[in-house]
Each structure stands twice: as C-alpha cells, then as structure tokens.
Amino acid sequence: VTKGSLDKVKEIWKLLIEKIKNGTDENYDTDEEDSKTSNDQPENDGLLVVPYLVPVAFADSYPIPEMQDYYSKIANLIDEKNDEIQRSSVLNIVEQRWEIIESLDFPEVNAADPKQDLSLLFQRTTDFDKFLDDTTCLIRGKKGTGKTALYWLFLKHQEVAQKLARGRLDNTLFLSGHGRFQESRPTREEFQIIHINLQEKNGTWEAFWRAYLLFRCYQEELLKFPRGNKGKGVKFSELKKIINNLPKDIWQSESTKALLELSTNSQLILTVKDAVNIILNQEAKEKSQKLWFLYDDLDEDFSEAGELRQQALTGLFQLVQSCDASRLTEIRFKIFLREDIWNRLSFDNKSHFTGRDIILQWNQIDFLRLALRQAIQSQDFKNLVDQVSPVAVESIDIANEEELDKALELLWGSRRRRGKVSRWVYERLTDSSGTTFPRSLSLLLEGAKEQELTFRGKSLTQIRTERLLQGKSLEFGLKEASKKRCQEIKEEYPYLINFFDSLKGKLAFLTKEELQEIWQNLPEKILENFEEFISLMGEIGIIEFWEKEKRYKFADIYVYGFEIIRQGTV
C-alpha cells in the first residue's frame, strides 16, 4: 500500500469515525434550526468505508470477538438507513399519511373518568411490584407523576388493578381512607374545625384517623358490631349507637361531631381501638382478606398555614405505626403524598418508614411504553407498527427499549441531530431533580399532532416522510407541555408565583449572583436564607447547578412556559 493511498484511507476513516461517534443525521427536518446543512459536509461524508484491517484479513476464524463492537457501529448505520427507507415506503402515501395523523389520540390518563379503558392506557411502571408489597405504605411523588391515578385505579377500576397485580391481590378489599373517590368526606373547612377542637380537648390526630377509618368501614357496610346484651355486644354498644345514627351518603355536621367525640372521649378512644383490632382485623384474618386503605388529596385538604398539616399528617403516620405495633397484619395503608410535604414533615421515628416507601418515577423505558401504548390507540397507527415492528398490546410491559424505539420511530423518527428522538423527548420532559411527568408526554404529543396537521397540503419533499411527526412539531408540542407544567407548579406552590413570574426574559443559564439578585428583588421574601432558597428550587426540580459552566440551569420543562430565554436549538 502506497503512503498516499494509506493517507487517503486514514482521512476517510477519520470522517467515518466522527459520523459514528456523533450519530448526526444531517438531513433531519429541513425546517429545523440546524447550523449544518448538507452543502456544508465534506464530499466524503456520505461514504461508508470499511477499511482494510490486517487482523481481519489474516484471522483464522470469524467473527473476531474483539472487533465486533467496531463493526457493530458500522452495521448499525446501515440498519438505520435501511429502516428509514422502509418507514418512508410505508408512510409515503399522501392521503393515508394525513388520515393516520388525524387518527392519533394522546389522552391524559384519568383514572377517575369511567369512559377511559384503563386496561389499554394505564402503564405499569418498574416500581409497581414494590407498591404492591404489604410493607409499602407511603407513595411519594411530585404532582403529575401518577399518585392520584394509582389511587383511583384501585378504587374505581378494581378488575384492571387485579389484572396488573398478576394474582398478588386476590381477596383484597380496597377502600378510600380519605380522598375524592368518597363523596361523603370532610374537606378543608371541616379539618380546620376538627383541628381547633382537638387542641381544645387535648385530642390527638392519631385517634381521629382511627375513628375516621372505622367510620369509613361503616359507610362501606364492612363494620358489623357483635349482637346481644352480653360480652362484646355490651362493649361496643355505645360506639354502635353513635356510628349507626350517622348518614352514609353525605357528610353532615353530625359526622364531624361524632368523630370528634370518638377522638376526645378517653373511654371511646379505647373502644374504637378495640373495634379496629377485634372487629376489622380479626374478621378479615378469618376470611383470609386484606383491607387496603388509600389516602389521597392530603395536600389540598390540609392547609399549610400554622401547624394543621404537620400535626394531621403526623397523626396519620402514627396510626400506621400503631397498627404495626399491634400486628394488625390484615390492615394495610397506602398514603399518597407530595414529595416536598414528606420532606418537611418531622415526627418521632420517621426513619422507620425508610424502605417502606416508593418515589414515583418514570424511567425512560416506562416513558416509551406509555408513548407506544397511547399511540396504538389509533388502529391505523397500530397497523403500521404491525408492518414494521410488531409489539402486541399485551407485550408492551415486557418489550425492551430497542423494540419500543423501533416501533416509535414511525411516530417521531429515529435521530435528532446528535441523538435519539426518544431520548430528546424524555430529557425535555424531565425536571432538574430527575422527575419525569407522564401528563406532559400526552400534552407534547397532542400539541405535536395538531402542529403537524398545519403542514397538510405541503409537498412531501418539504417534510421527512419516514415519520409522522416532524422535529418542529415536537418542539411546538414541548412548548405546549411546558406551559401546562408551569401552570401546574404555580398551583402547587402559590407562594412562589412572584418568583416564577420574574423569570420572564431571563436566561436559562444564570450565575449565582444573577439568581441571588432576582431573589433579593422579589416583593415578598421567599425564605430568609438564599442557600435555603437554592435548595428549595433544586428540590422542586426548577434548577440544577452545572459545575463546568459554574451556572444554574433551568430545566427545559419550565423554560418555555415561564418564557425564559434558551440560547441555541431546542
């Protein structure tokens, strides 16, 4: 081999390695803001060169294990192009393409909606099995991560829940300990009155929650007091008299007064405890039953002002500890609570809940499964997937990332500049604390669909034909999802609204001094210490510190909704 030829091979090989390393598709959406165009590329960039390698030429047998990674990257490039050509051939029929896009539907999962078929829409995440464990009693997560969907799933869609549990919840009864599923319940105003009365009469929130649990069983007709004038019949006669006179279908003042009496009268407090231990737990054990009590809407029904929320929630967790200490193994608690509220709670033996909790998080494969589950609600799109990469509805939960990616490439393509589209979507919908929001995925995809339909009538030479949703459409959808997420976090943290509003026009990367100036200029001070403020912003997922740039970066999911300036491409 001459030196000139070898130099030429090295030059071409260098270009090939760079292409493999970057994975850049320079033909991606012609309407994207990309500084590189096909005219800017070196003339050899389109060539796929497999150089002469002595170890390969003189090998005794093939394949050569140490060279497989080397050639796999080349093979992947060839496969990607072949897949792209295949997808283009499937989607290149003009009218059919727009009909398929119109048929797409990306509804938010709303377990409270009786019209939704949760067996098709609900996505079982990787931590679902731990949620089912008897010992798991606390389910933490930010608003929008799926806490309420789980609460409603087990109360309103029990057959679907049983199927998802795969036999682990046979002979389990699900009850709302507190939450919107039960219309007859105390709300914020009643809880304020209850709090005042408990303080005045030296009652405890633990006793209140126990009495409330017993009352819920009465509402569900699970509470059957012993009959007769002797023994247990006499023991529970006064309790029976108080509870049996209460309305079941509507919460009235009599209900509040009765629970206060059961929470503040020392004799009745003990009787209620015995009723839970003997009547509920013992009867459930004899029937080989489990009783699940689910608690939701605690952030909305308990005011943050004063000590109400702190004391009420502490009492609820003390009830859990008391039932554990009494070995009431048939009574199980599932408490859905916002992550930041749990972090601020302080009570004795809080550490005992470590390992008995889960944090609702959506990793990338959960996210891809949800995206595909929603997309194939369109029969037209499902037919396409069956042609290119068949993934049956019943096998979505066991499909690997590669299979999911391949199926979703029909929807949003394969690559975006230097990486996969699927990773771009996932990262843009993840906040700085690593929390990803499934609700935002629905909004992004629905927004992208509506934007894509505005391209109808354009020549197919102006759009990428191997995908249904262009890059620009996904960017539009991201901005719609960001607006909604910003609205939600304002509702979640109303005392931070002034700070959120002050971010308009600010850069997405700020120095510590620039961020401190914003904090100092707020009309109402948020925390007295700036470092505590920074910690809070990180905890709720707004910002993170980038060591390399020595700056704080705002999460993409909040950039567009708060009208923060993001330099460069989306």
QUILINQUI-V907529 format. One record per residue. RES is the residue in one letter. SS is DSSP state (helix for helix, strand for strand, loop for the rest). PSI is psi in whole degrees, 0 to 359 (999 if undefined). OMEGA is omega as a letter, one per 30 degrees, with the letter a starting at -180 (999 if undefined). Layout:
BEGIN
RES_SS_PSI_OMEGA, RES_SS_PSI_OMEGA
END
This chain:
BEGIN
V_loop_129_l, T_loop_159_a, K_helix_322_a, G_helix_318_l, S_helix_319_a, L_helix_320_l, D_helix_320_l, K_helix_317_l, V_helix_317_l, K_helix_320_a, E_helix_314_l, I_helix_319_l, W_helix_321_l, K_helix_317_l, L_helix_320_l, L_helix_315_l, I_helix_319_a, E_helix_321_l, K_helix_317_l, I_helix_317_a, K_helix_315_a, N_helix_332_a, G_loop_29_a, T_loop_134_l, D_loop_100_a, E_loop_352_l, N_loop_7_a, Y_loop_151_a, D_loop_119_a, T_loop_342_a, D_loop_6_l, E_loop_153_l, E_loop_80_a, D_loop_128_a, S_loop_339_a, K_loop_136_l, T_loop_171_a, S_helix_334_l, N_helix_340_a, D_helix_351_a, Q_loop_148_l, P_loop_151_a, E_loop_337_a, N_loop_0_a, D_loop_333_a, G_loop_351_a, L_loop_141_l, L_loop_106_a, V_loop_129_l, V_loop_103_a, P_loop_162_l, Y_loop_123_l, L_loop_123_a, V_helix_315_a, P_helix_329_l, V_helix_316_a, A_helix_324_a, F_loop_14_a, A_loop_147_l, D_loop_331_a, S_loop_160_a, Y_loop_155_f, P_loop_164_l, I_loop_111_a, P_helix_316_a, E_helix_348_a, M_helix_357_a, Q_helix_317_l, D_helix_320_a, Y_helix_312_a, Y_helix_338_l, S_helix_321_l, K_helix_321_l, I_helix_316_l, A_helix_322_l, N_helix_321_l, L_helix_317_l, I_helix_315_l, D_helix_318_a, E_helix_315_a, K_helix_319_l, N_helix_319_l, D_helix_320_a, E_helix_316_l, I_helix_319_l, Q_helix_316_l, R_helix_321_l, S_helix_319_a, S_helix_328_a, V_helix_323_a, L_helix_4_a, N_loop_358_l, I_loop_113_a, V_helix_300_a, E_helix_321_l, Q_helix_322_a, R_helix_312_a, W_helix_328_l, E_helix_321_l, I_helix_316_a, I_helix_317_l, E_helix_329_a, S_helix_344_a, L_loop_142_l, D_loop_131_a, F_loop_69_a, P_loop_144_l, E_loop_139_l, V_loop_117_a, N_loop_94_a, A_loop_343_l, A_loop_348_a, D_loop_113_a, P_loop_343_a, K_loop_340_a, Q_loop_136_l, D_loop_94_a, L_helix_338_l, S_helix_337_l, L_helix_330_a, L_helix_330_a, F_loop_130_a, Q_loop_121_l, R_loop_113_a, T_loop_171_a, T_loop_341_l, D_loop_12_a, F_helix_321_a, D_helix_321_l, K_helix_326_l, F_helix_324_a, L_helix_341_a, D_loop_141_l, D_loop_326_a, T_loop_341_a, T_loop_115_a, C_loop_347_a, L_strand_124_l, I_strand_108_a, R_strand_154_l, G_strand_160_l, K_loop_164_l, K_loop_131_l, G_loop_3_a, T_loop_354_l, G_loop_12_a, K_helix_310_a, T_helix_327_l, A_helix_320_l, L_helix_317_l, Y_helix_311_a, W_helix_327_a, L_helix_313_a, F_helix_344_a, L_helix_325_a, K_helix_338_a, H_loop_60_a, Q_helix_327_l, E_helix_318_l, V_helix_317_a, A_helix_317_l, Q_helix_321_l, K_helix_317_l, L_helix_329_a, A_helix_347_l, R_loop_49_l, G_loop_356_a, R_loop_346_a, L_loop_25_l, D_loop_137_l, N_loop_39_l, T_strand_133_l, L_strand_136_a, F_strand_127_l, L_strand_146_l, S_strand_111_l, G_strand_321_l, H_strand_143_l, G_loop_175_a, R_loop_344_l, F_loop_322_l, Q_loop_112_a, E_loop_324_l, S_loop_95_a, R_loop_157_l, P_loop_147_l, T_loop_192_a, R_helix_318_a, E_helix_316_l, E_helix_320_a, F_helix_327_l, Q_helix_315_a, I_helix_318_l, I_helix_317_a, H_helix_314_a, I_helix_315_a, N_helix_322_l, L_helix_322_l, Q_helix_316_a, E_helix_327_a, K_loop_14_l, N_loop_34_l, G_loop_169_l, T_loop_152_l, W_helix_331_l, E_helix_315_l, A_helix_322_l, F_helix_311_a, W_helix_326_l, R_helix_316_l, A_helix_321_l, Y_helix_319_l, L_helix_316_l, L_helix_319_l, F_helix_323_l, R_helix_323_l, C_helix_324_l, Y_helix_316_l, Q_helix_325_a, E_loop_6_l, E_loop_35_l, L_loop_348_a, L_loop_110_a, K_loop_104_a, F_loop_146_l, P_loop_144_l, R_loop_166_l, G_loop_170_a, N_loop_14_l, K_loop_163_l, G_loop_234_a, K_helix_329_l, G_helix_318_l, V_helix_319_a, K_helix_319_a, F_loop_11_a, S_helix_316_a, E_helix_318_l, L_helix_317_l, K_helix_319_a, K_helix_319_a, I_helix_313_a, I_helix_319_a, N_helix_345_l, N_loop_0_a, L_loop_144_l, P_loop_144_a, K_loop_328_a, D_loop_350_l, I_loop_140_a, W_loop_119_a, Q_loop_173_a, S_helix_329_l, E_helix_325_l, S_helix_316_l, T_helix_315_a, K_helix_319_a, A_helix_316_l, L_helix_325_l, L_helix_321_l, E_helix_319_l, L_helix_344_a, S_helix_348_a, T_helix_342_l, N_loop_116_a, S_helix_322_a, Q_helix_319_a, L_helix_328_l, I_helix_316_l, L_helix_323_a, T_helix_319_l, V_helix_317_l, K_helix_317_l, D_helix_322_a, A_helix_319_l, V_helix_316_a, N_helix_312_a, I_helix_308_a, I_helix_308_a, L_helix_300_a, N_helix_315_a, Q_helix_317_l, E_helix_321_l, A_helix_320_a, K_helix_319_a, E_helix_332_l, K_loop_3_a, S_loop_41_a, Q_loop_158_l, K_strand_142_l, L_strand_116_l, W_strand_126_l, F_strand_118_a, L_strand_136_a, Y_strand_125_l, D_loop_173_l, D_loop_23_a, L_helix_330_l, D_helix_328_a, E_helix_326_a, D_helix_352_l, F_loop_116_a, S_loop_142_l, E_loop_339_a, A_loop_144_l, G_loop_212_a, E_loop_8_a, L_helix_304_a, R_helix_315_a, Q_helix_311_a, Q_helix_321_a, A_helix_313_a, L_helix_324_l, T_helix_317_l, G_helix_322_l, L_helix_317_l, F_helix_332_l, Q_helix_327_l, L_helix_317_l, V_helix_314_l, Q_helix_321_l, S_helix_318_l, C_helix_323_l, D_helix_316_a, A_helix_327_l, S_loop_2_l, R_loop_46_l, L_loop_77_a, T_loop_344_a, E_loop_350_l, I_strand_120_a, R_strand_144_a, F_strand_141_l, K_strand_103_a, I_strand_118_a, F_strand_121_a, L_strand_141_l, R_strand_139_a, E_helix_314_a, D_helix_328_l, I_helix_317_l, W_helix_317_a, N_helix_329_a, R_helix_348_l, L_loop_141_l, S_loop_119_l, F_loop_163_a, D_loop_138_l, N_loop_27_l, K_helix_328_a, S_helix_342_l, H_helix_344_l, F_helix_355_l, T_loop_128_a, G_loop_347_l, R_loop_14_a, D_strand_162_l, I_strand_150_l, I_strand_120_a, L_loop_112_l, Q_loop_146_l, W_loop_109_l, N_loop_178_a, Q_helix_321_a, I_helix_326_l, D_helix_317_a, F_helix_316_l, L_helix_321_l, R_helix_318_l, L_helix_317_l, A_helix_314_a, L_helix_320_l, R_helix_319_l, Q_helix_317_a, A_helix_321_a, I_loop_7_l, Q_loop_336_l, S_loop_117_a, Q_helix_325_l, D_helix_316_l, F_helix_321_l, K_helix_322_l, N_helix_322_l, L_helix_314_l, V_helix_320_a, D_helix_331_l, Q_helix_322_a, V_helix_313_a, S_loop_80_a, P_loop_121_l, V_loop_108_a, A_loop_150_a, V_helix_317_a, E_helix_349_a, S_helix_6_a, I_helix_321_a, D_helix_345_l, I_helix_359_l, A_loop_142_l, N_loop_174_a, E_helix_322_a, E_helix_318_l, E_helix_319_l, L_helix_316_l, D_helix_313_a, K_helix_318_l, A_helix_321_a, L_helix_347_l, E_helix_332_l, L_helix_327_a, L_helix_308_a, W_helix_9_l, G_loop_182_a, S_loop_304_a, R_strand_155_l, R_strand_109_a, R_loop_258_a, R_loop_16_a, G_strand_183_a, K_strand_146_l, V_helix_320_a, S_helix_320_l, R_helix_322_l, W_helix_313_a, V_helix_312_a, Y_helix_314_a, E_helix_325_a, R_helix_339_a, L_loop_16_l, T_strand_132_a, D_loop_182_a, S_loop_348_l, S_loop_1_l, G_loop_9_l, T_loop_130_l, T_strand_144_a, F_loop_110_a, P_helix_327_l, R_helix_324_a, S_helix_330_l, L_helix_315_l, S_helix_317_a, L_helix_319_l, L_helix_312_a, L_helix_322_l, E_helix_318_l, G_helix_320_l, A_helix_320_l, K_helix_312_a, E_helix_321_l, Q_helix_320_a, E_helix_323_a, L_helix_341_l, T_loop_345_l, F_loop_357_a, R_loop_135_a, G_loop_341_l, K_loop_155_l, S_loop_144_l, L_helix_346_l, T_helix_345_a, Q_helix_354_a, I_loop_162_l, R_loop_123_a, T_loop_358_a, E_loop_9_l, R_loop_158_l, L_loop_324_a, L_loop_121_l, Q_loop_164_l, G_helix_319_a, K_helix_327_l, S_helix_320_l, L_helix_322_l, E_helix_319_l, F_helix_316_l, G_helix_322_l, L_helix_318_a, K_helix_323_l, E_helix_318_l, A_helix_322_l, S_helix_318_l, K_helix_315_a, K_helix_319_a, R_helix_321_l, C_helix_322_l, Q_helix_319_a, E_helix_319_a, I_helix_334_l, K_helix_320_l, E_helix_327_a, E_helix_323_a, Y_loop_72_a, P_helix_333_a, Y_helix_355_l, L_helix_5_a, I_helix_318_l, N_helix_321_l, F_helix_314_a, F_helix_317_a, D_helix_330_a, S_helix_351_a, L_loop_347_a, K_loop_126_l, G_loop_355_l, K_loop_158_l, L_strand_153_l, A_loop_340_l, F_strand_123_a, L_strand_145_l, T_loop_166_l, K_helix_320_a, E_helix_320_l, E_helix_320_l, L_helix_322_l, Q_helix_325_l, E_helix_319_l, I_helix_315_a, W_helix_317_a, Q_helix_331_a, N_loop_4_l, L_loop_141_a, P_loop_328_l, E_loop_129_a, K_loop_131_l, I_loop_104_a, L_loop_148_a, E_loop_334_a, N_loop_129_a, F_helix_322_a, E_helix_324_l, E_helix_323_l, F_helix_315_l, I_helix_317_l, S_helix_318_l, L_helix_316_a, M_helix_323_l, G_helix_321_a, E_helix_320_a, I_loop_0_l, G_loop_20_a, I_loop_313_a, I_strand_161_l, E_strand_153_a, F_strand_127_l, W_strand_110_a, E_loop_318_a, K_loop_316_a, E_loop_349_a, K_loop_40_a, R_strand_162_l, Y_strand_135_a, K_strand_133_l, F_strand_138_a, A_loop_141_a, D_helix_326_a, I_helix_340_l, Y_helix_347_a, V_helix_311_a, Y_loop_322_l, G_loop_325_l, F_loop_5_l, E_loop_43_l, I_loop_147_a, I_strand_119_l, R_loop_114_a, Q_loop_144_a, G_loop_189_a, T_loop_159_a, V_loop_999_999
END
